[in-house]
Amino acid sequence: MNGISAEKLLEKLTDITIANKEFVQKKCTHLGNNQLNWRPTESSWNILEVLSHLNSYSNYYHKLILYKIRHSKHKEPKEIFVSSQLGKSAWRSMKLGKANNIKKKFRAPRQFNPTINSSLVDKDAVNIFIDQQETLLRILEKSAFANLKKIKVPISISKVIRLRLGDILQFIIYHNERHIQQVKNIMAHNNFPKKK
Protein backbone atom coordinates (compact mmCIF):
# COMPACT_ATOMS: atom_id res chain seq x y z
CA MET A 1 0.00 0.00 0.00
CA ASN A 2 1.39 3.42 -0.92
CA GLY A 3 2.28 5.86 1.81
CA ILE A 4 2.86 9.59 2.02
CA SER A 5 5.52 11.60 3.81
CA ALA A 6 4.05 12.44 7.23
CA GLU A 7 5.63 15.89 7.04
CA LYS A 8 4.07 16.61 3.63
CA LEU A 9 0.68 15.33 4.77
CA LEU A 10 0.67 17.57 7.85
CA GLU A 11 1.85 20.51 5.72
CA LYS A 12 -1.01 19.99 3.26
CA LEU A 13 -3.58 19.70 6.08
CA THR A 14 -2.15 22.82 7.75
CA ASP A 15 -2.47 24.78 4.48
CA ILE A 16 -6.13 23.74 4.08
CA THR A 17 -6.88 24.64 7.72
CA ILE A 18 -5.24 28.07 7.40
CA ALA A 19 -7.20 28.71 4.16
CA ASN A 20 -10.49 27.68 5.84
CA LYS A 21 -9.83 29.89 8.87
CA GLU A 22 -8.75 32.90 6.78
CA PHE A 23 -11.77 32.62 4.49
CA VAL A 24 -14.17 32.68 7.45
CA GLN A 25 -12.22 35.52 9.11
CA LYS A 26 -12.22 37.67 5.96
CA LYS A 27 -15.62 36.84 4.49
CA CYS A 28 -17.94 35.82 7.34
CA THR A 29 -17.12 37.92 10.43
CA HIS A 30 -18.87 41.00 9.01
CA LEU A 31 -21.98 39.27 7.67
CA GLY A 32 -25.33 40.43 8.99
CA ASN A 33 -27.81 38.12 10.72
CA ASN A 34 -29.99 38.14 7.60
CA GLN A 35 -27.02 36.80 5.59
CA LEU A 36 -25.92 34.22 8.18
CA ASN A 37 -29.48 32.87 8.37
CA TRP A 38 -30.28 32.97 4.64
CA ARG A 39 -30.75 29.62 2.90
CA PRO A 40 -30.74 29.06 -0.88
CA THR A 41 -33.64 26.59 -0.64
CA GLU A 42 -36.05 25.64 2.11
CA SER A 43 -34.25 22.35 2.79
CA SER A 44 -30.65 23.61 2.57
CA TRP A 45 -28.51 24.80 5.47
CA ASN A 46 -27.61 28.42 6.12
CA ILE A 47 -24.08 29.65 6.97
CA LEU A 48 -24.73 29.62 10.72
CA GLU A 49 -25.89 26.00 10.52
CA VAL A 50 -22.92 24.92 8.39
CA LEU A 51 -20.39 26.42 10.81
CA SER A 52 -22.29 25.11 13.85
CA HIS A 53 -22.19 21.64 12.27
CA LEU A 54 -18.39 21.90 11.88
CA ASN A 55 -18.04 23.21 15.44
CA SER A 56 -19.97 20.21 16.77
CA TYR A 57 -17.42 17.87 15.16
CA SER A 58 -14.57 19.96 16.58
CA ASN A 59 -16.15 19.70 20.04
CA TYR A 60 -16.02 15.92 19.73
CA TYR A 61 -12.64 15.42 18.06
CA HIS A 62 -10.25 18.14 19.24
CA LYS A 63 -10.08 17.29 22.97
CA LEU A 64 -10.07 13.59 22.19
CA ILE A 65 -7.16 13.86 19.73
CA LEU A 66 -5.14 16.02 22.13
CA TYR A 67 -5.77 13.46 24.89
CA LYS A 68 -4.72 10.58 22.61
CA ILE A 69 -1.51 12.35 21.57
CA ARG A 70 -0.66 13.32 25.15
CA HIS A 71 -1.26 9.86 26.60
CA SER A 72 0.10 7.74 23.76
CA LYS A 73 3.14 5.54 24.30
CA HIS A 74 3.86 5.91 20.55
CA LYS A 75 5.87 9.13 20.74
CA GLU A 76 8.22 8.36 17.84
CA PRO A 77 6.94 9.87 14.58
CA LYS A 78 7.36 7.80 11.43
CA GLU A 79 8.53 9.40 8.18
CA ILE A 80 5.88 7.69 6.05
CA PHE A 81 2.18 7.47 6.86
CA VAL A 82 0.04 4.72 5.35
CA SER A 83 -3.75 4.96 5.54
CA SER A 84 -5.84 1.99 6.56
CA GLN A 85 -8.40 0.86 4.00
CA LEU A 86 -11.28 2.09 6.18
CA GLY A 87 -9.52 5.38 6.95
CA LYS A 88 -8.78 6.07 3.31
CA SER A 89 -12.39 5.32 2.39
CA ALA A 90 -13.60 7.74 5.13
CA TRP A 91 -11.46 10.74 4.17
CA ARG A 92 -11.77 10.19 0.41
CA SER A 93 -15.56 10.35 0.74
CA MET A 94 -15.17 13.87 2.20
CA LYS A 95 -12.57 15.19 -0.23
CA LEU A 96 -13.66 17.77 -2.79
CA GLY A 97 -13.39 17.00 -6.49
CA LYS A 98 -10.78 18.64 -8.73
CA ALA A 99 -13.15 21.52 -9.51
CA ASN A 100 -13.83 22.04 -5.77
CA ASN A 101 -17.13 20.29 -6.29
CA ILE A 102 -18.88 18.12 -3.71
CA LYS A 103 -18.77 14.71 -5.41
CA LYS A 104 -21.08 12.80 -3.10
CA LYS A 105 -23.66 14.13 -0.66
CA PHE A 106 -24.19 12.60 2.78
CA ARG A 107 -26.88 13.02 5.40
CA ALA A 108 -25.29 14.30 8.62
CA PRO A 109 -25.83 12.05 11.68
CA ARG A 110 -28.70 13.33 13.85
CA GLN A 111 -26.46 14.50 16.70
CA PHE A 112 -24.43 16.65 14.26
CA ASN A 113 -27.33 17.86 12.09
CA PRO A 114 -28.31 21.46 12.95
CA THR A 115 -31.71 21.21 11.25
CA ILE A 116 -32.63 18.22 13.44
CA ASN A 117 -30.68 19.23 16.56
CA SER A 118 -31.28 22.99 16.77
CA SER A 119 -29.33 23.22 20.06
CA LEU A 120 -26.15 22.92 17.93
CA VAL A 121 -26.78 26.29 16.30
CA ASP A 122 -24.85 29.08 18.01
CA LYS A 123 -25.26 32.70 16.96
CA ASP A 124 -21.50 33.10 17.58
CA ALA A 125 -20.65 30.12 15.32
CA VAL A 126 -18.34 32.23 13.11
CA ASN A 127 -15.99 33.21 15.96
CA ILE A 128 -16.19 29.75 17.51
CA PHE A 129 -15.17 28.23 14.16
CA ILE A 130 -12.13 30.54 13.95
CA ASP A 131 -11.09 29.57 17.50
CA GLN A 132 -11.60 25.88 16.70
CA GLN A 133 -9.33 26.17 13.65
CA GLU A 134 -6.63 27.74 15.85
CA THR A 135 -6.91 24.67 18.09
CA LEU A 136 -6.74 22.40 15.04
CA LEU A 137 -3.54 24.12 13.91
CA ARG A 138 -2.03 23.40 17.36
CA ILE A 139 -3.14 19.76 17.02
CA LEU A 140 -1.38 19.53 13.64
CA GLU A 141 1.80 20.97 15.21
CA LYS A 142 1.68 18.37 17.99
CA SER A 143 0.95 15.61 15.47
CA ALA A 144 4.38 16.20 13.92
CA PHE A 145 5.82 14.64 17.09
CA ALA A 146 3.37 11.71 17.22
CA ASN A 147 3.03 8.41 15.39
CA LEU A 148 0.21 9.05 12.89
CA LYS A 149 -0.28 5.33 12.31
CA LYS A 150 -0.12 3.87 15.82
CA ILE A 151 -2.33 6.42 17.61
CA LYS A 152 -5.98 5.45 17.09
CA VAL A 153 -9.02 7.70 17.58
CA PRO A 154 -12.63 6.46 17.95
CA ILE A 155 -14.94 7.98 15.33
CA SER A 156 -17.88 10.15 16.34
CA ILE A 157 -20.63 7.73 15.27
CA SER A 158 -19.12 4.59 16.85
CA LYS A 159 -16.67 4.38 19.76
CA VAL A 160 -15.84 0.83 18.63
CA ILE A 161 -14.42 1.92 15.25
CA ARG A 162 -11.05 3.63 15.61
CA LEU A 163 -9.06 5.24 12.83
CA ARG A 164 -5.37 6.06 12.62
CA LEU A 165 -4.56 9.61 13.67
CA GLY A 166 -3.37 10.47 10.14
CA ASP A 167 -6.68 9.27 8.70
CA ILE A 168 -8.85 11.04 11.28
CA LEU A 169 -6.99 14.33 10.67
CA GLN A 170 -7.60 14.00 6.94
CA PHE A 171 -11.27 13.17 7.53
CA ILE A 172 -11.80 16.22 9.78
CA ILE A 173 -9.94 18.66 7.56
CA TYR A 174 -11.42 17.49 4.25
CA HIS A 175 -14.83 17.60 5.96
CA ASN A 176 -14.14 21.21 7.03
CA GLU A 177 -12.99 22.13 3.51
CA ARG A 178 -16.10 20.53 2.00
CA HIS A 179 -18.41 22.62 4.17
CA ILE A 180 -16.42 25.84 3.69
CA GLN A 181 -17.00 25.27 -0.02
CA GLN A 182 -20.71 25.01 0.84
CA VAL A 183 -20.47 28.43 2.56
CA LYS A 184 -18.73 29.86 -0.54
CA ASN A 185 -21.53 28.45 -2.72
CA ILE A 186 -24.18 30.08 -0.51
CA MET A 187 -22.42 33.44 -0.68
CA ALA A 188 -21.99 33.18 -4.46
CA HIS A 189 -25.73 32.52 -4.97
CA ASN A 190 -27.49 35.12 -7.12
CA ASN A 191 -30.09 35.74 -4.41
CA PHE A 192 -27.66 35.99 -1.49
CA PRO A 193 -28.93 39.10 0.35
CA LYS A 194 -27.13 42.34 1.06
CA LYS A 195 -26.39 43.07 4.71
CA LYS A 196 -29.27 44.76 6.54
N, C-alpha and C positions, 0 to 999 in steps of 0.2 A: 504493500500500500504506500502511495506517495506521501511524503511529509512536506512540511514547510518550515523555513527558519523561524524559530520562536520569536526572535528579535524582529524580523520583518512582519510577522503576523501582528505582534503587539503594536508596531509602528503604524500599520494599516488601520487597526482598530482605533488607535489614538487619533489618527487623522480624521476618521469618520466622526468620532465623538466630538472633537473640536469643531468640526463643520456643523454638526447638529446643534451644538450649544450656541455657536456664533450666529447661526441663522435665527434661532429663537430670540436671542438677545437683540439682534438688529431689527428683526421684522415683526416680532410679536409683543414686545414689552410695551409698545405705545398703542396697541390696538384698543379700540373702544369695546365696551360690553356688547354692543350690538354686533360687532364684527366677530368677537370671540364666541358668541352664541349663535351665529348664523350657520345654517346648514343648507347645502346645495339641494338636497331632496329631503322629504319628510323622514325617510328611513336612514339617512346618512348621519354620521357624527359631525359635531361642530369642533372647532379648534380646542375649546376648553375640555371637551370630552376626550379628544385624541391625546392631549398632554396628560390628562388625569389617568387615562389608561396606562400610558408609559410610566407615570409616577407610581402606579400601583405595582407594576412589575419591579421597579427599582426598590420599593419598600420591601418586597419579598427577597430579592436577590442580593442587594448590596451588602447588608449586614451579614448575611449567610456566607457570602464569598469571603469577606474580610475575616470572619471567624475561621473558615476552613483554611485560609492561607496562614493565619496566625497560629493555629493549633496543629498544622500538618507536620508530620515527621519527614516529609519529602521536601526538604529545603533546597536541594541541589537542582538548579534549572538545567534542562536538557536543551541542546542546540536546535534539535529538530522536533517539531510537534507533529504527531500523526493523529488525525481524527478517528474516532470509532465510527463504525457504519451508522449507528443510530444517531450519533452526534452530528455527523456530516449531513444526514438526511434532515435533521431538525434545523440546522442553520441555513442549509441550502433552500429550504422551503420559505425562509424569510427574506432571502437575498433579492434585491431588486434586479430586474433585467438590464440588459446593456443600455437600453434607452431610458433608464430610471423608471421603468414601468413595473407595476405590481403584477407579477406573472400569475399568481394563484391567490384567490381570496380565501380567508379562513374566518370562521365565526369565533369570536373571543370567548373563552370560558366565562361562565356566569359571574364568578367572583372578580373577574377583571374587565367586565363589560359595563361601561358607564351608563348605557341606556337601560340595562336591567338592574344594575346596582348603583342607584343614583347617589349613594353616600360616598362613592369614589370621587365624584366631581367636586373640585375645590376651586373657588373663584380666584385663588392665587396660584393656580396650576402652572402658569408661565414661569414665575420666579422659583417655584419648587422644582420644576424641570431643570432650570439652569443650575440650581444647587446640586441636584442629583447627578448631573453630568460632571460637575466638579468632583464629586465623590467617585464617580466612575473613572475619571482620569487618574485619581489616586490609586484606585484598585488596579488599573493597568500598570502603573508604576511599580506597585508591589508585586504584581504578577511576573515581572521580569526576574524576580529573585525566587520564584516558586517553580515547581515542576508542573507544567501545564497538563501533563498526561496522567500523573499519579494522583493528583488532588481531584476528588470527585464531589460534585454538587448535586443534591436532589432537585429535580425539576419542580416547578410550581404546581403542576396538576397531579403529581404522584411522588410522594416521598420515597417510594420504593425504587423508582427509576432515577439513576444518578448518571450524570454526564461528566466527561473530563472537563477540567477548568477551561482549557483552550476552546472546547466546543461550546460551553455555556457562555463564554465571553462573546464568541462570534454570534450565537443565537440572540443574545441581548442587544448587541450593537447593530446587527442587521435588522432586528425587529424595530429598534429606535429609528434607524435610517428609513425604513419602509413607511413608518407613520409620519416622520417629518416630511417625506414626499407627499403624503396625504394632506398635510397642512399646506404645503406649497400649492397643491392642486386646488384646494379650497380657495386660497387667496388669489389664484390665477383665474378663477371662475368669472365669467362675464357679469354675473349678477352679484358678485361679492360687494357688500355695501361700503359706502364711505363712512368714516368715523362720525358719530353723532356727538 
